[in-house]
Amino acid sequence: MLKTVFPTILLIVCSLSYGQNNLENTDLKYDFAGKLSTDELKFTKLQFDWDSEDILIVNYTQLRTDCHFDNHTHKINSGKWWRKFYSETDISNSLVVFLCSEKHEGIKGLYVDRTNFFLKHFFSRKKSCFAVLIINKNGDYLQFNGHYSEEQVSNYTQYLKSLL
């Protein structure tokens, strides 16, 4: 029995360590990585009407109380800035959304984390003014809290697409 159990255990351990090292050996700088549960992925797809794209990019604005300045004042006139940001970013076959921790009146296309699902599951782990969460359609994700660049978003997106 030991002859059949040992190779199976060794194969499982090697497989698990390869998956971890695969991410650890990349040049990606991120705060958190993981995989959504089936229920979390279902909820996320419903929340943003995410259906056909391979990647979901969530640009998150944290609670005002978690930031050293009013990080919500920029929301009203930020469309031009974000268009430029994403025009210089490789986001092919991606859905880009903007999620805010607090409600704002009159801002078209801004999602609000009404149930605090994203705050509780992702953005309360490291407080910052802004964050990005990028998820592939299988539920694998990378998250960075703080100011992030076009290059980071492109690199995360390409890495997560490679896992599909």
C-alpha positions, 0 to 999 in steps of 0.5 A: 500500500505504501508503494501506491500511496507515496507516489500519489502524495508526492505528485500532489505536493509537487503539483501544489508547489509548482502552482505556487512557485509559478506565481512567486517566480513572476515579476508581478508586485501585488498585495494579494492573490488567490481564487474566488469560490464558485459562489463568490465568482457567481456573485461577482459576475452578477454584480457587474453583468460580466459574461463574455470577457476573459478578465474583469478589472475592478478599480476600487475607491476605498472608504474616505475614512481609510484615506488621508485625503478625500479620495472621492472628490476626483470621481466627478470629473475623472472620465477623461483621466481614466480613458487616457489611463486605459488607452495606454493599457493592454486590456483586450477582452476585459471588462473595466468597472469602477467600484466605490465603497460609498454612494455618489449621486449623479455619476454614471457608470459607477458601481457602489459596493452596497453590500460591502462584499468587496470591502469585506472580502478584499479591500479591508485586508490592507487599507489604502485610498485606491485599489485594483482587483483583476479576476479571470473568468476562472476566478483567479485574481491579483489585487494591489492596494494603493496607486497603481500603474498602467503597466501593473494592470497590463501585467496582471491581465496578461498573467491571469489570461495565461492561466486560462 
